[in-house]
Amino acid sequence: MFQPLYVAATGLSAMQDEILNITNDLSNAKTVAFKKSRTEMESLYYIQKSFKDTLSEAMSDLEMPKVNLEFGTGVRVAATSRDFTQGSVEITNNPLDLAIKGEGFFAVKMPDGTIAYCRAGNLHIDNDANLVDPNGHKLEPEISIPEGTTSITIQQDGTVLVAVNNESTFSEIGQIAIARFTNPSGLKTLGQNLYAATETSGESMLGIAGADGFGSINQYALEQSNVDVISEMMKMVIVQRVFDTVTKAVQSYEGMLASLEKMKQ
């Protein structure tokens, strides 16, 4: 008898997860290189029922066939997939701001020695003169900036050139490699704009920026979030309407139960 309440509860729970995902995307609309995600719904199992219309059979003297019915039991969030489409590129005046145009990720070394991946290229120089991401993780492979560096040029293939003590000549000190994956949507989100490889994403393939299949690196630029605020707000309105409608269905069912109780009295 309480099956409709269970079905409604699954719908409300799914809509709550959807709102959570939309809110997170909107909150990160200005986060450098943030990638939006979407919730993917799937229906739960179905209950099979069959019955025979014995009243019609008795009135018509004909044998009536069984009628087979299917009743759904609700919905659930099956997955949250991340959208790695390119965000807009904003020009800056910082030589350590890098944007990847095309496919690829920067590789950074985590404190436990594992490798994580990110698209955010707002790099810094730490106290040990290493190039690090905004959270202080060193690039992989490591790149150390010489003491007295007065100018840094990073080419589209990731080659890092520096001039020391205002000299006019530049020296190469390393190359920023980028990684790509067979299935980027399968990456695991670690927070801090970082991702980890999984079996679904496949192993990372390190390569040279601008080479076949790898995006190029642009200096004095940052990739922005790919969140479309207007689109997310429209989705929020739709989800809110669905939530309100399911709530009204619950209230209607409660009214039906109350009417049945009165009939029993």
N, C-alpha and C positions, 0 to 999 in steps of 0.2 A: 504493500500500500504506500510505502514511503519512497518508492523508487524515483518519482519525479523530484523529490527533495535532494536525493543523491545526485541525479543528473544535473540539477541546477547548481549544486555545490561544486561539481567539477568545472562547470562553465565559469562560475565566479572566480574560482582559483586560477583558471587559465587566463582570464581577463586581468586578474591581479598581476600575474607574471608578465603579461604583455605591457601593462602600464609601467611596471618596474623597468622593463627593457627600454621603453620609449623615454622614460625619465632619465635613465642613465645616458642615452644617446644625446638628449637635449642638454644635459649637464656638461657634456664634453664637446659641445658644439665649437668651442674655441680652443680645445686642446690640440696642440701641434700633432699633425699626422694621425689623429684618432680615426678609427674605422668603425662605422656604425654596424649594428647587428640587427637581426630580425628573429622573431620567434616563429617556429613552424609547428602548427597544430596537427593533431591526428585524432580521429574518432576512436573511442574505446570499443571493446567487443560488443557484439549484438546478442540479444536474447531472442531465441527462436520459439515461437508459440504456434500451435495449430488448434483449430476447433471445427466442429461440425454444426451447421445451422439445423438443429433437429426440429425446430418449430416450422421452418419452411418445408422441411422434408415431410413432416406429418401432414401439412396442409396440401401439398402438391402430390403426395404419394410417389414422389420420385426420390431416388437416393441422391443426396447432395454430397458433392466432393468436399474433402477437408480444405479449409482455407489456411494457408501458411502465412504467418505474420513475423515481422522483424521489428524489434524495438531497440533503439540505441541506448547506451548506458552513459553517454557523456563524451567529454573531450579531455585531452591533456596536451601539454607542451612536449612535443617529441624531440625538438632540438632548437638550439640557438646558433644560427650560422652568421659568420662575420663577412661583411662586404668590403673587399679590398680594392674597390675602384679608386682611381686616382683622385686625390683632393686638389683643390686649386693651389697654385704656387704663388707665394707672396714674396716680393723682393725686399731684402733687408740691407743694412749697412754693416753687418757683422761677418767677417771673413770665415768664421767657424760655423756659420749657418749653412747647412747643406740640405738639398732636397733631391730625392730620387724621382726622376721622371721615367715612369715605366715600371717594370716588374723588379722586385728585389727588396732586400732588407739589410740594414746594418747589423753586423754581428758584434755582440759584446760579451765579456766574460763576467759571470756572476761570482759572488764571494765563495761559493762552494766549488768553483772550478768549471761548472757547466756553462754551456753557451746559450744565450738568449738572443732574440732578434727583435728589431724595432724599425719603424719608418721615421721616427722623430730624429731630425738631424741638427737640433740645436745643441751643438757640442761645446765643450769647455776644456780648459787646461787645468789639471789638478795640481796639487802642491808638489808632485813629483815630475811635473812637466809632461804628463801623458795626456793624450786626447781621450776624453771620457764623455759619456752621454749625460743627460741632465741629472741622473741619479748617482753619478760617480763611477759607473762601470766602464772599464777600459775597453777600447775597441779591440777586436780580434781580427787580424794580428795587431799587436800593440804598435802605437806610433808615438815616439817621444819627441817633443819639440826642443831643439837645442837652446841653450842659454844665450841670451842676447838677440833672439829672433825679433826682427822688426817688421817683417812682412811675410805673409803666408798666402800661397796660391795653391788652390786645389783644382786640378783639371777634371774634365768630364769622365776620364777613365779612373779617377780616384788617386792619381799620382799627386803626392804632397811635395811642394817645393817651398823652400824658405830662404829668405835673405837675412843675414846676420849683421848686426851693427851698421845698418843702413847701406850695406853694399848694394851695388847694382846688379850683381850676378846672383842667380838662385841655384840652390843645391837640392837634389832630390833626397828625401829622408825616409820615404816609404810610400806605400800605396794602400788606399782604403779598399778592401774587398767588399763585395756585396754577395748576399746569399739569396737563392730563390728555391721554391718548392714546387713539386708536382701539383699539390693541392693545398694552396695557402689557407683555404677555408677550414682545413683540418687542424690548424695550429691551435695550441692551448694558450689561452690568455692568462698571463701571470700578474697583471696589474702593472702600474707604472709605464704603460704603453709598451710592455714587453710581451713577447710570445715565445713559446717553447715548441720544439718539433715533437710530433707524435707519429704513431703508426699510420694514422689517417693522412697526415700531411706529407709523409715520406721524409727521407733524409734530406738535409740541406745540401745544396750544390753551390760551393763557393766559386766565384768567378770575377772577371774584370768588368767593371762598369762600362756599359756601351758595347760590350761584346754580344754575340748572337744570343738572344733570349734574356739579356740582362739590361736593366734600365741604366740611364746615365746619371751622373752626379752633377748637380748645379750648385756652384758656390754663391754666397750672398742671397740665398733663397731658402724658404721653408715651406714644406707642404702643410696645408691646413686640413682641418677635419673635413671629412666627406659627408657630414650630417647636413641634411636639408631641413632647416628649422620649420619652414612652412609645411612641408610634407609630414614631418613628425607630429606637428600640432593637429593636422587633419586626422592622422591615425589615432591620436589621443581622443579626439571628439567622437570618432566612430566607436572606439573601445568603450568609452564612457556610456554611449547610448546602448550598446549591447549589454553592459553591466546593469544599467537601469532596467532594461527590458526583462532580463533574467530575474532580477529582484522582484519585478511586478508579477512574473509568472509564479514565483514562490508565494507571494502574497495571495494570488488567486487560488492556488492550491490549498493554502491554509484556510481560506474562506470556504472552499468546498468541504474540507474536513470538518469545519465547524458546523456547516449545514447538515452533514451526515450525523453528527453527534446529536443535533437537535431532533432529527427524524427518529433516532433511536429512543429518545425520551418520550 
